[in-house]
Amino acid sequence: MSVCVRIAQPGENIGAVSGQGAAFLSVPTPVIDESCSSGLIIQTAQEVNNPANADRVQDMTDLFYAFLLVLVTVWGAKQILNLFTGDTDRG
């Protein structure tokens, strides 16, 4: 699962730590970025080695169904043409 992170700067308040009040950073520290505004994303090894692009999978599925539709349409047109031309004798 990908996680967005950002680098928190020294002196930034990161909230209370175990009831001790505010906690301020002394060094730049990576923290989770809920808005994902920084563009830094940590990925698992599986995501890096096997990227699954959902848009590409959807495009390939759409292309498959488009070819299937063309095939069925051409076959159907041929069958209708044979019906009206009287070429129904298959002796």
SVG drawing of the C-alpha trace seen along z (x, -y; Angstrom):
<svg xmlns="http://www.w3.org/2000/svg" viewBox="-34 -26 52 57">
<polyline fill="none" stroke="black" stroke-width="0.4" points="0.0,0.0 1.4,-3.4 1.9,-6.1 2.3,-9.8 5.0,-11.5 6.4,-15.0 9.5,-16.3 8.6,-18.2 11.0,-21.0 12.9,-21.5 10.8,-23.5 7.5,-22.2 5.0,-21.1 4.0,-17.4 1.5,-17.2 1.5,-15.8 3.7,-12.8 2.3,-10.5 0.7,-13.3 3.9,-15.4 2.4,-18.4 3.7,-19.7 6.5,-18.0 8.7,-20.0 11.2,-18.5 14.9,-19.2 15.8,-17.7 14.0,-17.3 11.8,-14.3 9.5,-12.4 5.9,-12.4 2.7,-11.0 1.0,-13.5 -2.7,-13.0 -3.3,-15.5 -0.4,-14.0 0.5,-17.5 4.3,-16.9 4.3,-14.2 6.6,-11.9 5.1,-8.4 6.6,-5.4 5.7,-2.1 6.1,1.5 8.5,3.8 5.5,5.5 4.2,2.2 7.6,1.3 8.3,4.6 4.7,5.2 3.1,1.9 -0.6,2.3 -1.8,-0.7 -5.6,-0.6 -6.1,-3.0 -4.1,-0.8 -6.0,2.3 -9.3,0.5 -8.1,-0.7 -7.1,2.9 -10.4,4.2 -12.3,1.5 -10.2,2.4 -11.0,6.1 -14.7,5.4 -14.5,3.0 -12.9,5.7 -15.5,8.2 -18.3,5.7 -16.8,5.2 -16.5,9.0 -20.1,9.6 -21.3,6.7 -19.5,7.9 -20.7,11.4 -24.3,10.2 -24.1,8.0 -22.9,11.0 -25.7,13.2 -28.3,10.5 -26.8,10.0 -27.0,13.8 -30.6,13.8 -31.6,11.1 -29.5,12.3 -31.0,15.8 -27.7,17.5 -29.3,19.8 -28.7,23.1 -25.8,25.0 -26.4,28.3"/>
</svg>
